[in-house]
Amino acid sequence: MLLEKIKSPADVKALDIKSLEQLAAEMRTALLKKLSKRGGHVAPNLGFVEGTIALHYVFDSPRDKIVYDVSHQSYSHKMLTGRAQAFLEESHYGDVTGYSEPTESEHDFFMVGHTSTSVSLALGLATARDVLRESGNVIAVIGDGSLSGGEAFEGLDNAGEYATNFIVVVNDNEMSIAENHGGLYKSLAELRTTAGKSENNYFKSLGFDYKYLEQGNDIASLIEIFKSVKNSTRPVVVHLHTQKGRGYSYAEQNREGWHWAAPFNIETSEINWGSGENYGEILGLYLMAKIKSDPKVVVIHSAVPAGIGFYEARRKEAGKQYIDVGIAEEHAVALASGLAKGGAKPIYSTHGTFIQRTYDQLSQDLCANNNPATILVTMSGADGMNDTTHLCIFDIPMLSNIPNLVYLCPTCVEEFKTMADWAIDQTEHPVAIRVPNAVHHRSDIFEKDYSRLNKFKVVHRGERVALIGLGDFYQRAAAVALELRREGIDATLVNPRYASGVDKDLLLELAKTHDVFVTLENGVIEGGFGQKVATALGDTCAKVLVRGLSKEFYDKVSFADLCEKNHLNPSQVAKDVMQLLS
Amino acid sequence: MLLEKIKSPADVKALDIKSLEQLAAEMRTALLKKLSKRGGHVAPNLGFVEGTIALHYVFDSPRDKIVYDVSHQSYSHKMLTGRAQAFLEESHYGDVTGYSEPTESEHDFFMVGHTSTSVSLALGLATARDVLRESGNVIAVIGDGSLSGGEAFEGLDNAGEYATNFIVVVNDNEMSIAENHGGLYKSLAELRTTAGKSENNYFKSLGFDYKYLEQGNDIASLIEIFKSVKNSTRPVVVHLHTQKGRGYSYAEQNREGWHWAAPFNIETSEINWGSGENYGEILGLYLMAKIKSDPKVVVIHSAVPAGIGFYEARRKEAGKQYIDVGIAEEHAVALASGLAKGGAKPIYSTHGTFIQRTYDQLSQDLCANNNPATILVTMSGADGMNDTTHLCIFDIPMLSNIPNLVYLCPTCVEEFKTMADWAIDQTEHPVAIRVPNAVHHRSDIFEKDYSRLNKFKVVHRGERVALIGLGDFYQRAAAVALELRREGIDATLVNPRYASGVDKDLLLELAKTHDVFVTLENGVIEGGFGQKVATALGDTCAKVLVRGLSKEFYDKVSFADLCEKNHLNPSQVAKDVMQLLS
């Protein structure tokens, strides 16, 4: 076996083409085996095995610097840079993360998980090299899907101005997560069908030299084309036509379905998605019903349609009432604002980690104009994705402090639906709704009208202690109430519903009969909801415990550990409350 | 005079070409006169007088919808849509804002002030039109400079996919605020020199049809080309070569200097910039000295170099150590992260209102990677720009809640320099510095090391009342202390220095001898600094008054009025404190 012996890129350079091809086969087998056990990005990694081998064969990492976009195609790179064991031995699977990671290797330059950033980050390395009068090649690897993000354009445009070594490898597998969207993709297709000769060349229009390779999974051709641009003194794009999912027939045939997979059976291709309800499917059913019942409804997503259960059949069924804008969150929000202004009922949804990509558009394009679009922030909270680059715990500080934006936090599916019904049909406010990761159900009756902004709901009125549980942490507040009851305390239980403001009248009234307030939220404390409550009660005698997560970039920390560490477990909260009361 | 009689676009349509040319001359005279009295965007407006006339001659606003990018070229549009009086009579100059404004007219669809948004907003209107089965043309007007922003790319890319009426007018005056930067501009120049025939056509590569007009200030030609695209059923770019500053010789010759001007003398061209120190020049001198003394320093700006006093001579002097990335804040931050990773010392500066455009890059590209770049957030606070779209009051909630980022708030020029010296040379943290609008000086001795994070400085230790004044509001806290002294209170005065965290040890210690804490910050309260203090003191008996601005999109409200309204005046604060003490 060759792969076992690859300790660094130097070992790759020592092999002949035939051995490199054997190496590729071994890497693919190892990839599939690990992915089938652990889950992960299947199709993107399978498509770039040969590209990665050729890069390390031709260039001299880490002196030559390779920056991967999103880095969910960087598993092969990890295998060839001293980390093969983490793909060969099950007991070492956990040694590496799913993204590039500087703490793992000098061959990784940035921790990356959001798209469209590689060109700018790599251009920074290239510019530092030039300013410090160093040498070496700088290579940004970017998938065709990531080209739809504005940051990638900004980076390419800036890079196109410099007469210096800067190599952009476009890994064109004809797919984003789902199909690509954007006029650009028509011209990329033209470039593919004309072997790179089409007049419509986006990269040339931004000042790049340009080379095309149709055989993007052929190692010898890849080596040849990379050699031809090595030490280039001009910015150059190497456009590779690769095959997403290559070498695993199921993934070759269903590239979207195999972009990311939970653990699966290699033979049968059966993916173990786990059981139980999830918000993807709940949203899919809900939004499709809205589309069917109201021709004004337009659902927008930015390239991750599974987040709202919009798989292919549903996308087709939705017709013009569903828009995938590509990986273009900024545009998505501005588009939603324009749709609302034009009389439609836009609903834009993205994950809590990606809503970060469009702060200014939320503020300027949407909220300063006070247009009534609905924004669904999905997978919110610390119990969802837990890679540093995919944390969904910063959305409350970001969204709840933008004027005009109403940020609603439902406690359960039923409340989500009443809130969304209101948000979509009202015409007074831009409204965001925090869709949790975990599915809860409650049998309460929820009000249908949320236009009295920041009106908290007192679910149970007790005394001395008031527990305010935001969104999916309402359940946690209720659990604290149970703990306190055992201590003889009949605590007040509040569902605040709004993260974007506080019910000051209620708080001041409660402060007359309550000594301690506790806020609980599933996100970072700083800049968040509880701090607003603490501030509103600042000039009273009440004591306020603000509970949530401390402001940190957590990496792969389990939700249970996070709760323990941040004193979020009901027994911990109850104990802290009892101490304050004593 | 024709202009006086233009009450709506219908009156424009009734004129012949010769009269339209007279109208253009009258508009230009009115523009210059108003701008010379009030200041404003001079050159952009002078260049698009004819374009605006032709748009209203050919299209039927508001049924046909025109969306202006940045909208600092929309003054002519205002003149032709019932608002001429606001440009003809000095007593009515204040009737209209400097940007498009839906509350002023049904011909304005969005309040706009940040760049690169028109395509996305207009595409929303076009999509709403199609979904609702309405008709009419939708036109986005965008300057060449604004094309460098990622949001504009995302919008164009998405629009290029649709087979529907969507017209993008590119107002190419060969300039951003300063010269353009980006490879794209080389191909725009090629299009100009080849009368639109160059192969490198960015717009075609995104799926647009394309038309070019060299005579972009000739009304008859403009009318002809607009007629040729009216009711187009495909997305089409109309590329106009216009002259920035046209008709005012000084502005024609110095287009950057006349992009925006304070009131000026039309005859002599003398601009009354006002006197006194400003941070633009302070930063220019400071940064240039850094560049000269350290070859690793790289100063980055995104197209508004006047903000750091980098006028042409200074840009030339800085050579490769100064990078203007175009209007591309996202790329700027990622580039800075890459530069820092590569061993350079990047300093990126942008205004407080524009830092909003790059939240995700600050979080992911920079802070998750913990690279030691320095970010200068200029013109911060409510005492600077006061258009809704240019408020610099939201940066504390945005920046202070991102993990790893150290957000420093200097109280004066001297402290700014010690903080910047530290930030640039240290290698542990990404550091942002809040550069105020107003220039203060203090003669204190400032520590040179800020690596003990969140360590507040007690400037005077008193008792009962602790006044914590952040950044330029430290002066205000000192003024409150004077007021309280008259009441017999010897208040403690604290310069917190850090907006991104609190000195909890100090606060808890002070809480033993202080009954009331007051925080003062020049920005919105929600999500900001004071709320962190209130939270830190939440389980003590101390009372906390958090003072700053309420969360609103203020429009043209004077700083004095804002302070009054938000109880920020020292006498108001002192009175509120005395009431709490009683």
Chai-1 contact restraints between the chains, C-beta under 6 A:
chainA,res_idxA,chainB,res_idxB,connection_type,confidence,min_distance_angstrom,max_distance_angstrom,comment,restraint_id
A,F109,B,K341,contact,1.0,0.0,6.0,A-B,restraint_1
A,F110,B,N369,contact,1.0,0.0,6.0,A-B,restraint_2
A,M111,B,A368,contact,1.0,0.0,6.0,A-B,restraint_3
A,M111,B,N369,contact,1.0,0.0,6.0,A-B,restraint_4
A,H114,B,Q364,contact,1.0,0.0,6.0,A-B,restraint_5
A,T117,B,A334,contact,1.0,0.0,6.0,A-B,restraint_6
A,T117,B,D365,contact,1.0,0.0,6.0,A-B,restraint_7
A,S120,B,H331,contact,1.0,0.0,6.0,A-B,restraint_8
A,S120,B,A334,contact,1.0,0.0,6.0,A-B,restraint_9
A,S120,B,L335,contact,1.0,0.0,6.0,A-B,restraint_10
A,L121,B,A334,contact,1.0,0.0,6.0,A-B,restraint_11
A,L121,B,G338,contact,1.0,0.0,6.0,A-B,restraint_12
A,L123,B,L335,contact,1.0,0.0,6.0,A-B,restraint_13
A,G124,B,L335,contact,1.0,0.0,6.0,A-B,restraint_14
A,G124,B,G338,contact,1.0,0.0,6.0,A-B,restraint_15
A,G124,B,L339,contact,1.0,0.0,6.0,A-B,restraint_16
A,L125,B,G338,contact,1.0,0.0,6.0,A-B,restraint_17
A,L125,B,G342,contact,1.0,0.0,6.0,A-B,restraint_18
A,T127,B,L339,contact,1.0,0.0,6.0,A-B,restraint_19
A,A128,B,L339,contact,1.0,0.0,6.0,A-B,restraint_20
A,A128,B,G342,contact,1.0,0.0,6.0,A-B,restraint_21
A,A128,B,G343,contact,1.0,0.0,6.0,A-B,restraint_22
A,A128,B,A344,contact,1.0,0.0,6.0,A-B,restraint_23
A,V131,B,V298,contact,1.0,0.0,6.0,A-B,restraint_24
A,V131,B,A344,contact,1.0,0.0,6.0,A-B,restraint_25
A,L132,B,G343,contact,1.0,0.0,6.0,A-B,restraint_26
A,S148,B,D157,contact,1.0,0.0,6.0,A-B,restraint_27
A,G150,B,G150,contact,1.0,0.0,6.0,A-B,restraint_28
A,G150,B,E151,contact,1.0,0.0,6.0,A-B,restraint_29
A,G150,B,F153,contact,1.0,0.0,6.0,A-B,restraint_30
A,G150,B,E154,contact,1.0,0.0,6.0,A-B,restraint_31
A,E151,B,G150,contact,1.0,0.0,6.0,A-B,restraint_32
A,E151,B,E330,contact,1.0,0.0,6.0,A-B,restraint_33
A,F153,B,G150,contact,1.0,0.0,6.0,A-B,restraint_34
A,F153,B,F153,contact,1.0,0.0,6.0,A-B,restraint_35
A,E154,B,G150,contact,1.0,0.0,6.0,A-B,restraint_36
A,E154,B,A328,contact,1.0,0.0,6.0,A-B,restraint_37
A,E154,B,E330,contact,1.0,0.0,6.0,A-B,restraint_38
A,E154,B,H331,contact,1.0,0.0,6.0,A-B,restraint_39
A,G155,B,H331,contact,1.0,0.0,6.0,A-B,restraint_40
A,D157,B,S148,contact,1.0,0.0,6.0,A-B,restraint_41
A,D157,B,G182,contact,1.0,0.0,6.0,A-B,restraint_42
A,D157,B,G183,contact,1.0,0.0,6.0,A-B,restraint_43
A,D157,B,L184,contact,1.0,0.0,6.0,A-B,restraint_44
A,N158,B,G182,contact,1.0,0.0,6.0,A-B,restraint_45
A,N158,B,V325,contact,1.0,0.0,6.0,A-B,restraint_46
A,N158,B,H331,contact,1.0,0.0,6.0,A-B,restraint_47
A,G160,B,G183,contact,1.0,0.0,6.0,A-B,restraint_48
A,E161,B,G182,contact,1.0,0.0,6.0,A-B,restraint_49
A,E161,B,G183,contact,1.0,0.0,6.0,A-B,restraint_50
A,G182,B,D157,contact,1.0,0.0,6.0,A-B,restraint_51
A,G182,B,N158,contact,1.0,0.0,6.0,A-B,restraint_52
A,G182,B,E161,contact,1.0,0.0,6.0,A-B,restraint_53
A,G183,B,D157,contact,1.0,0.0,6.0,A-B,restraint_54
A,G183,B,G160,contact,1.0,0.0,6.0,A-B,restraint_55
A,G183,B,E161,contact,1.0,0.0,6.0,A-B,restraint_56
A,G183,B,L206,contact,1.0,0.0,6.0,A-B,restraint_57
A,G183,B,G207,contact,1.0,0.0,6.0,A-B,restraint_58
A,L184,B,D157,contact,1.0,0.0,6.0,A-B,restraint_59
A,L184,B,L206,contact,1.0,0.0,6.0,A-B,restraint_60
A,K186,B,G207,contact,1.0,0.0,6.0,A-B,restraint_61
A,S187,B,S205,contact,1.0,0.0,6.0,A-B,restraint_62
A,E199,B,E199,contact,1.0,0.0,6.0,A-B,restraint_63
A,N200,B,K204,contact,1.0,0.0,6.0,A-B,restraint_64
A,N200,B,S205,contact,1.0,0.0,6.0,A-B,restraint_65
A,Y202,B,S205,contact,1.0,0.0,6.0,A-B,restraint_66
A,K204,B,N200,contact,1.0,0.0,6.0,A-B,restraint_67
A,S205,B,S187,contact,1.0,0.0,6.0,A-B,restraint_68
A,S205,B,N200,contact,1.0,0.0,6.0,A-B,restraint_69
A,S205,B,Y202,contact,1.0,0.0,6.0,A-B,restraint_70
A,S205,B,S205,contact,1.0,0.0,6.0,A-B,restraint_71
A,L206,B,G183,contact,1.0,0.0,6.0,A-B,restraint_72
A,L206,B,L184,contact,1.0,0.0,6.0,A-B,restraint_73
A,G207,B,G183,contact,1.0,0.0,6.0,A-B,restraint_74
A,G207,B,K186,contact,1.0,0.0,6.0,A-B,restraint_75
A,V298,B,V131,contact,1.0,0.0,6.0,A-B,restraint_76
A,V325,B,N158,contact,1.0,0.0,6.0,A-B,restraint_77
A,A328,B,E154,contact,1.0,0.0,6.0,A-B,restraint_78
A,E330,B,E151,contact,1.0,0.0,6.0,A-B,restraint_79
A,E330,B,E154,contact,1.0,0.0,6.0,A-B,restraint_80
A,H331,B,S120,contact,1.0,0.0,6.0,A-B,restraint_81
A,H331,B,E154,contact,1.0,0.0,6.0,A-B,restraint_82
A,H331,B,G155,contact,1.0,0.0,6.0,A-B,restraint_83
A,H331,B,N158,contact,1.0,0.0,6.0,A-B,restraint_84
A,A334,B,T117,contact,1.0,0.0,6.0,A-B,restraint_85
A,A334,B,S120,contact,1.0,0.0,6.0,A-B,restraint_86
A,A334,B,L121,contact,1.0,0.0,6.0,A-B,restraint_87
A,L335,B,S120,contact,1.0,0.0,6.0,A-B,restraint_88
A,L335,B,L123,contact,1.0,0.0,6.0,A-B,restraint_89
A,L335,B,G124,contact,1.0,0.0,6.0,A-B,restraint_90
A,G338,B,L121,contact,1.0,0.0,6.0,A-B,restraint_91
A,G338,B,G124,contact,1.0,0.0,6.0,A-B,restraint_92
A,G338,B,L125,contact,1.0,0.0,6.0,A-B,restraint_93
A,L339,B,G124,contact,1.0,0.0,6.0,A-B,restraint_94
A,L339,B,T127,contact,1.0,0.0,6.0,A-B,restraint_95
A,L339,B,A128,contact,1.0,0.0,6.0,A-B,restraint_96
A,K341,B,F109,contact,1.0,0.0,6.0,A-B,restraint_97
A,G342,B,L125,contact,1.0,0.0,6.0,A-B,restraint_98
A,G342,B,A128,contact,1.0,0.0,6.0,A-B,restraint_99
A,G343,B,A128,contact,1.0,0.0,6.0,A-B,restraint_100
A,G343,B,L132,contact,1.0,0.0,6.0,A-B,restraint_101
A,A344,B,A128,contact,1.0,0.0,6.0,A-B,restraint_102
A,A344,B,V131,contact,1.0,0.0,6.0,A-B,restraint_103
A,Q356,B,Y359,contact,1.0,0.0,6.0,A-B,restraint_104
A,Q356,B,D360,contact,1.0,0.0,6.0,A-B,restraint_105
A,Q356,B,S363,contact,1.0,0.0,6.0,A-B,restraint_106
A,R357,B,D360,contact,1.0,0.0,6.0,A-B,restraint_107
A,Y359,B,Q356,contact,1.0,0.0,6.0,A-B,restraint_108
A,Y359,B,Y359,contact,1.0,0.0,6.0,A-B,restraint_109
A,D360,B,Q356,contact,1.0,0.0,6.0,A-B,restraint_110
A,D360,B,R357,contact,1.0,0.0,6.0,A-B,restraint_111
A,S363,B,Q356,contact,1.0,0.0,6.0,A-B,restraint_112
A,Q364,B,H114,contact,1.0,0.0,6.0,A-B,restraint_113
A,D365,B,T117,contact,1.0,0.0,6.0,A-B,restraint_114
A,A368,B,M111,contact,1.0,0.0,6.0,A-B,restraint_115
A,A368,B,T388,contact,1.0,0.0,6.0,A-B,restraint_116
A,A368,B,F553,contact,1.0,0.0,6.0,A-B,restraint_117
A,N369,B,F110,contact,1.0,0.0,6.0,A-B,restraint_118
A,N369,B,M111,contact,1.0,0.0,6.0,A-B,restraint_119
A,T388,B,A368,contact,1.0,0.0,6.0,A-B,restraint_120
A,P397,B,N401,contact,1.0,0.0,6.0,A-B,restraint_121
A,P397,B,G527,contact,1.0,0.0,6.0,A-B,restraint_122
A,N401,B,P397,contact,1.0,0.0,6.0,A-B,restraint_123
A,N401,B,E526,contact,1.0,0.0,6.0,A-B,restraint_124
A,N401,B,G527,contact,1.0,0.0,6.0,A-B,restraint_125
A,P403,B,K551,contact,1.0,0.0,6.0,A-B,restraint_126
A,P403,B,E552,contact,1.0,0.0,6.0,A-B,restraint_127
A,P403,B,F553,contact,1.0,0.0,6.0,A-B,restraint_128
A,E526,B,N401,contact,1.0,0.0,6.0,A-B,restraint_129
A,G527,B,P397,contact,1.0,0.0,6.0,A-B,restraint_130
A,G527,B,N401,contact,1.0,0.0,6.0,A-B,restraint_131
A,G527,B,G527,contact,1.0,0.0,6.0,A-B,restraint_132
A,Q531,B,Q531,contact,1.0,0.0,6.0,A-B,restraint_133
A,Q531,B,T535,contact,1.0,0.0,6.0,A-B,restraint_134
A,A534,B,A534,contact,1.0,0.0,6.0,A-B,restraint_135
A,A534,B,T535,contact,1.0,0.0,6.0,A-B,restraint_136
A,A534,B,G538,contact,1.0,0.0,6.0,A-B,restraint_137
A,T535,B,Q531,contact,1.0,0.0,6.0,A-B,restraint_138
A,T535,B,A534,contact,1.0,0.0,6.0,A-B,restraint_139
A,T535,B,V546,contact,1.0,0.0,6.0,A-B,restraint_140
A,G538,B,A534,contact,1.0,0.0,6.0,A-B,restraint_141
A,G538,B,V544,contact,1.0,0.0,6.0,A-B,restraint_142
A,D539,B,K543,contact,1.0,0.0,6.0,A-B,restraint_143
A,D539,B,L580,contact,1.0,0.0,6.0,A-B,restraint_144
A,K543,B,D539,contact,1.0,0.0,6.0,A-B,restraint_145
A,V544,B,G538,contact,1.0,0.0,6.0,A-B,restraint_146
A,V546,B,T535,contact,1.0,0.0,6.0,A-B,restraint_147
A,K551,B,P403,contact,1.0,0.0,6.0,A-B,restraint_148
A,E552,B,P403,contact,1.0,0.0,6.0,A-B,restraint_149
A,F553,B,A368,contact,1.0,0.0,6.0,A-B,restraint_150
A,F553,B,P403,contact,1.0,0.0,6.0,A-B,restraint_151
A,L580,B,D539,contact,1.0,0.0,6.0,A-B,restraint_152
